[in-house]
Amino acid sequence: MLFVHGTPDWNLGSRHPIKAFSATHRGVAVVHPGFWISDKPADADCMVAAHTRRLQGLIDKLDLKDLTLVVTDFGGGIGLQHALERPCNVKHVVLYNTWMWDLMPDKRFARPARIMNSWLGRFLLSAHGFTVNMMMPNAYGDKSRLTPRIHAHDKNALPDASSRAANFACVQEMANAGPFWNAQWEQVDRSRNMRVLSCWGMKDGFLPNDLLPWWKQAFPDAAVSAFPHPGKSCKGKRTRSWWPRCGRSSPGSTTSHQAHVGCQVSRTPMCMIHGPHMWS
């Protein structure tokens, strides 16, 4: 299972499903370069297309086969590119509160995107940590699930403006990556033969529920699990009980306990990968 995060998430958000599937699957959770505890080179290209290319290179480098792609938020377009280019290597797809089309025709996204691409957006995101301080709490339908301890862990990973550059670049892509996402959406039929599970936290403060029908249209045979209380955090501990349903929708497993150079391997078959040394 390959977990691909967006923002303000990172691979820590995949710890519960990885544990839930540890008996049958090897879990690989990446951190995009520039995010959280990953290295943050000043010259890193943090556009969505660049993250996509690096992820493809990582899949090749680790020789990952028969994938179950688990994608959320910006990770949808980043991770699903592999499914579009190499559909024979992807058996199952799990979608969490994500998209893969231009959001700018929708004023609910266009207006905030214009602000985020202005001097005010740079000030809020870089100087005041808007992503982790405001966006992250809004991803939780039940704010109590984001405990001060967990939130502090996220805040400490992005203590200053320089460490937040990748998050700022990612948010700017909301307005800039529309052509890239539209090109992907035009090819979505290439993924029609995959087994898809669409999971939607109904209290996501960023992605409204009326985006879910887009995925239903693209994958009419997909299983759908809508969660009334969680937001984008529906991967979290509170909803572990639905993972057996995900397992039935995505039964394939490729268990492997091998470690790879440059990976930190836990007791369960999980691999946490941080850039850029594994992304070159």
C-alpha positions in Angstrom: 0.0 0.0 0.0 1.4 3.3 -1.0 0.2 6.3 1.0 0.4 9.8 -0.7 -0.4 12.8 1.4 -1.3 16.4 0.6 -1.3 19.5 2.8 -1.4 20.1 5.7 -1.1 16.4 6.2 2.1 14.3 6.1 2.8 10.6 6.4 2.1 10.6 10.2 -1.6 10.6 9.2 -1.2 7.1 7.7 0.0 5.4 10.9 -3.4 3.9 11.9 -4.3 2.3 8.5 -0.8 1.0 8.2 -1.1 -0.6 11.5 -4.5 -2.0 10.7 -3.2 -3.7 7.5 0.2 -4.6 8.8 -0.6 -8.4 8.9 -1.3 -8.6 5.2 0.2 -5.6 3.5 3.5 -3.7 3.4 2.8 0.0 3.8 5.0 2.7 2.3 4.2 6.2 3.4 6.2 9.0 1.7 6.8 12.6 2.8 7.2 15.0 -0.1 10.5 16.9 -0.1 10.1 20.2 1.8 7.2 18.9 4.0 7.4 18.4 7.7 10.4 16.3 8.8 11.6 15.8 5.3 14.7 17.7 4.2 13.9 21.2 2.9 16.4 22.2 0.2 15.9 25.9 -0.8 15.9 25.1 -4.5 13.4 22.2 -4.4 10.6 22.3 -7.0 7.5 21.9 -4.9 4.9 22.1 -7.7 2.4 19.3 -8.1 3.9 18.1 -11.3 7.4 17.8 -9.7 6.0 15.9 -6.8 4.4 13.5 -9.3 7.7 12.9 -11.2 9.6 12.3 -8.0 6.9 9.8 -6.7 7.1 7.9 -10.0 10.9 7.8 -9.6 10.5 6.5 -6.1 8.1 3.7 -7.2 10.7 2.7 -9.8 13.6 2.9 -7.4 11.9 0.7 -4.8 10.4 -1.5 -7.6 6.9 -1.4 -6.0 4.5 -3.7 -7.7 0.7 -4.5 -7.6 0.0 -1.3 -5.7 -2.9 -0.2 -3.6 -2.7 3.6 -3.9 -4.1 5.5 -0.9 -4.3 9.2 -1.7 -5.7 12.3 0.1 -6.0 16.0 -0.6 -3.2 17.2 -3.1 -2.0 13.6 -3.0 -4.8 12.6 -5.4 -3.2 14.2 -8.5 0.3 13.3 -7.3 -0.4 9.6 -6.7 -3.0 8.8 -9.3 -0.6 9.8 -12.1 1.0 6.4 -11.7 -2.4 4.8 -12.1 -2.9 6.7 -15.4 0.5 6.0 -16.8 0.9 2.4 -15.6 -2.6 1.0 -14.8 -1.4 -2.6 -14.9 0.7 -1.9 -11.8 -2.2 -0.6 -9.7 -4.8 -3.0 -8.4 -6.7 -0.9 -6.0 -7.2 2.8 -5.3 -8.5 4.4 -2.0 -9.5 8.0 -2.3 -9.8 10.3 0.7 -11.3 13.8 0.3 -9.3 14.5 -2.8 -9.6 15.9 -6.3 -7.9 15.6 -9.7 -9.5 18.5 -11.7 -9.2 22.3 -11.9 -11.0 23.8 -8.9 -10.7 27.4 -10.1 -14.1 27.6 -11.9 -15.6 27.1 -8.4 -15.6 30.5 -6.6 -15.3 28.6 -3.2 -11.8 27.8 -4.2 -11.0 30.7 -6.6 -11.4 33.4 -4.0 -9.1 31.8 -1.3 -6.6 30.9 -4.0 -6.3 34.5 -5.1 -5.6 35.5 -1.5 -3.1 32.7 -1.1 -1.2 33.9 -4.2 -1.0 37.4 -2.9 1.4 39.1 -0.5 -1.2 38.5 2.2 -1.2 34.8 1.5 2.6 34.7 1.7 2.4 36.6 5.0 -0.2 34.2 6.5 1.4 31.0 5.3 5.1 31.8 5.8 5.1 34.1 8.7 2.2 32.8 10.7 2.0 29.1 9.8 -1.5 29.4 8.5 -1.4 25.8 7.1 -0.7 24.1 10.4 -2.4 26.6 12.7 -5.7 27.1 10.8 -6.0 24.6 7.9 -5.1 21.5 9.9 -7.7 22.0 12.6 -10.3 22.5 9.9 -9.5 19.1 8.5 -10.9 17.5 11.7 -14.6 17.2 11.9 -14.1 16.5 15.7 -11.6 19.0 16.8 -10.9 17.1 20.0 -9.1 14.5 17.9 -6.4 17.0 17.2 -4.9 17.0 20.7 -2.4 19.6 21.8 0.3 16.9 21.8 -0.4 15.9 18.2 -0.8 19.5 17.0 2.5 20.5 18.7 4.2 17.6 16.8 3.1 19.2 13.6 3.9 22.8 14.6 7.4 21.8 15.7 8.1 20.4 12.2 7.4 23.8 10.7 8.9 26.4 13.1 9.7 29.2 10.7 9.1 30.8 7.3 11.9 28.8 5.6 10.5 25.5 6.7 7.1 26.4 5.4 8.1 27.1 1.8 6.9 23.8 0.4 3.5 24.3 2.1 3.2 27.7 0.6 4.1 26.5 -2.9 1.6 23.7 -2.6 -1.2 26.0 -1.7 -0.3 28.3 -4.6 -0.8 25.3 -6.9 -4.5 25.5 -6.2 -4.6 28.4 -8.7 -1.7 27.3 -10.9 -2.0 23.5 -11.4 -5.4 23.5 -13.1 -4.2 22.6 -16.6 -2.1 19.7 -15.1 -5.2 18.3 -13.2 -7.5 18.7 -16.2 -5.1 16.8 -18.3 -5.2 14.0 -15.7 -9.0 14.1 -15.5 -9.2 13.6 -19.3 -7.4 10.3 -18.9 -9.3 9.0 -15.9 -10.9 6.3 -18.0 -7.5 4.5 -18.0 -8.3 3.7 -14.3 -11.8 2.3 -14.8 -10.8 -1.3 -14.4 -9.3 -0.8 -11.0 -11.1 -1.5 -7.8 -11.8 1.8 -6.1 -12.9 2.7 -2.6 -14.0 6.4 -2.2 -13.9 7.6 1.5 -15.3 11.0 2.3 -15.2 12.7 5.7 -18.4 14.8 5.6 -17.1 17.6 7.8 -14.0 18.6 5.8 -13.6 22.3 6.3 -11.9 22.6 2.9 -13.4 20.2 0.4 -17.2 20.3 0.3 -19.2 17.2 0.0 -20.6 18.0 -3.5 -17.2 17.1 -4.9 -17.8 13.4 -4.1 -20.2 13.0 -7.2 -17.2 13.8 -9.4 -15.6 10.6 -8.3 -18.8 8.7 -8.5 -19.1 9.8 -12.1 -15.5 8.7 -12.9 -15.8 5.4 -11.0 -19.5 4.4 -11.1 -18.7 0.9 -9.7 -16.6 2.2 -6.8 -17.5 1.4 -3.2 -18.3 4.6 -1.3 -17.9 5.1 2.4 -19.1 8.5 3.7 -18.3 9.3 7.3 -20.6 11.9 8.9 -18.3 13.1 11.6 -14.7 13.1 10.5 -13.2 15.6 8.1 -10.1 14.9 6.1 -8.9 13.1 9.2 -11.1 10.1 8.4 -7.9 8.0 8.2 -7.5 8.6 11.9 -7.8 6.4 14.9 -11.5 7.1 15.5 -12.5 5.4 12.2 -10.3 2.3 12.3 -13.4 0.2 12.5 -14.2 0.8 8.8 -10.8 -0.6 7.6 -12.1 -4.1 7.3 -14.6 -2.8 4.8 -11.7 -1.3 2.9 -9.9 -4.6 3.0 -12.9 -6.3 1.5 -13.1 -3.7 -1.3 -9.3 -3.9 -1.8 -8.4 -7.5 -0.9 -5.1 -7.7 -2.7 -1.9 -7.7 -0.6 1.8 -7.9 -1.3 3.4 -8.6 2.0 7.0 -7.9 2.2 9.2 -7.4 5.2 12.3 -6.4 3.4 14.0 -3.1 4.3 15.4 -0.8 1.6 18.4 1.4 1.9 17.4 4.8 3.1 14.2 3.7 4.6 13.3 3.6 8.3 11.5 0.3 8.8 9.3 -0.4 11.8 8.2 -3.7 13.4 5.3 -3.8 11.1 5.9 -3.9 7.3 6.0 -0.1 7.0 8.5 2.1 5.3 8.7 5.8 6.1 10.5 7.7 3.3 11.7 11.2 3.5 13.3 13.3 0.7 15.4 14.3 -0.9 18.0 11.5 -0.7 15.4 8.8 -1.7 13.9 11.1 -4.4 17.0 11.8 -6.6 
